[in-house]
Amino acid sequence: MDNDLLLGADDLLPMSDINVTPFIDIMLVLLIIFMVTAPLMLGGVQVNLPKSSGENMSKPESPVIVTLDAHHRIYVDKEDITERNRHYYFQTLAKASTSGEAHVRVDIEVKYGEMMDLMAELGKAGFARVTLVTDVKPQSTSGTADQ
């Protein structure tokens, strides 16, 4: 009976080990969540961008991304902007922008004149630099011609 009391006394001593298994489980779940949601936060509205050959430009820290889709709707990030209050909204964004840049993503089906109207409207609203976004296709790196 004395042995039972001694075994029970060990259970009352403080535990000096830290169990990190629950912490690791939570961190892995958060990692998976961020891996799934990160691509959704980058692009905004899905459009078919025109192709161009050239180098990728460096992206500023926080440009305003304006998208004109094939249905002639204008979005800032993923927010649909109505024509009625669009100019005032663009002015507010231009004043709040730290870089003064707007990146314009236009679907390949949109007419050139409509794209230029949007870019002019952004310039009038106060953006210092309005940049068109295209889908850059990789250039051929082979220096020799096939014979």
C-alpha positions in Angstrom: 0.0 0.0 0.0 2.9 2.3 0.6 4.0 1.8 -3.0 0.6 3.1 -4.2 1.1 6.2 -2.3 4.6 6.8 -3.7 3.4 6.3 -7.2 0.6 8.8 -6.7 3.0 11.3 -5.3 4.9 11.4 -8.6 1.8 12.4 -10.4 1.5 15.6 -8.3 4.9 16.9 -9.2 4.9 19.7 -11.8 5.6 18.7 -15.4 8.7 20.4 -16.9 8.1 19.3 -20.5 6.2 21.5 -23.0 3.8 19.7 -25.4 4.2 21.5 -28.8 2.1 19.1 -30.8 -1.1 21.2 -30.6 0.9 24.3 -31.6 2.4 22.5 -34.6 -1.0 21.3 -35.7 -2.5 24.8 -35.5 0.5 26.3 -37.5 0.1 23.6 -40.2 -3.6 24.4 -40.6 -2.8 28.1 -40.8 -0.1 27.5 -43.4 -2.6 25.5 -45.6 -5.2 28.3 -45.2 -2.7 30.9 -46.3 -1.5 28.8 -49.2 -5.0 28.4 -50.5 -6.2 32.0 -50.1 -3.0 33.8 -51.2 -3.6 33.3 -55.0 -7.2 34.6 -54.6 -5.9 37.9 -53.1 -3.5 38.7 -55.9 -5.4 39.0 -59.1 -8.8 40.5 -58.5 -11.3 39.9 -61.3 -10.4 37.3 -63.9 -9.8 38.9 -67.4 -8.0 37.7 -70.5 -5.1 40.0 -70.7 -3.5 40.8 -74.1 -0.1 39.1 -74.7 3.1 41.0 -75.0 6.8 40.2 -75.3 9.0 42.0 -72.9 10.4 41.9 -69.4 8.4 41.8 -66.2 8.3 45.2 -64.5 8.9 45.6 -60.8 5.6 46.0 -59.0 5.2 48.9 -56.6 4.3 48.3 -53.0 0.6 49.2 -53.2 -0.7 50.1 -56.6 -4.4 50.6 -57.2 -5.5 47.8 -59.5 -8.4 48.8 -61.8 -9.9 46.1 -64.0 -12.2 46.5 -67.1 -13.7 43.2 -67.9 -15.3 41.9 -71.2 -18.8 42.9 -70.0 -17.6 46.6 -69.7 -17.7 46.6 -65.9 -15.0 48.4 -63.9 -13.6 47.0 -60.7 -11.1 48.2 -58.1 -9.6 45.1 -56.8 -12.8 43.0 -56.6 -15.3 45.8 -55.9 -17.6 46.7 -58.8 -17.6 50.5 -59.3 -20.7 52.1 -60.8 -20.4 54.8 -63.4 -22.5 57.3 -61.4 -19.9 57.9 -58.6 -16.8 56.5 -60.3 -14.9 59.8 -60.8 -15.3 60.8 -57.1 -14.2 57.3 -56.1 -11.1 57.5 -58.3 -10.2 60.9 -56.8 -10.5 59.5 -53.3 -8.2 56.6 -54.2 -5.7 58.8 -55.9 -5.4 61.0 -52.8 -5.0 58.0 -50.5 -2.5 56.3 -52.8 1.1 56.3 -51.5 2.7 55.5 -54.8 0.3 57.5 -57.0 0.2 54.6 -59.4 -2.8 52.8 -61.0 -2.4 49.5 -62.8 -5.1 49.0 -65.4 -6.1 45.4 -66.4 -8.3 45.3 -69.5 -9.8 42.2 -71.1 -8.7 41.5 -74.6 -12.3 41.8 -75.9 -12.6 45.5 -74.8 -12.2 48.1 -77.5 -9.2 50.4 -77.5 -11.2 53.6 -77.1 -13.0 52.4 -74.0 -9.6 51.4 -72.5 -8.2 54.9 -73.3 -11.3 56.6 -71.7 -10.7 54.7 -68.5 -7.0 55.6 -68.5 -7.8 59.3 -69.1 -10.4 59.2 -66.3 -7.8 57.8 -63.9 -5.3 60.5 -65.0 -7.9 63.3 -64.4 -8.7 61.8 -61.0 -5.1 62.5 -59.9 -3.1 59.4 -60.5 0.5 60.4 -61.5 1.2 57.2 -63.4 -1.3 54.9 -65.1 0.2 51.6 -66.3 -1.3 48.9 -68.5 -1.0 45.3 -67.4 -0.4 42.6 -69.9 0.3 38.9 -69.8 4.0 38.6 -70.6 4.8 35.5 -72.6 8.3 34.1 -72.1 10.9 35.0 -74.7 12.9 32.3 -76.5 16.3 31.8 -74.9 17.9 29.8 -77.6 20.6 31.7 -79.4 21.0 29.3 -82.3 18.5 28.7 -85.1 17.3 25.2 -85.8 18.7 23.8 -89.1 
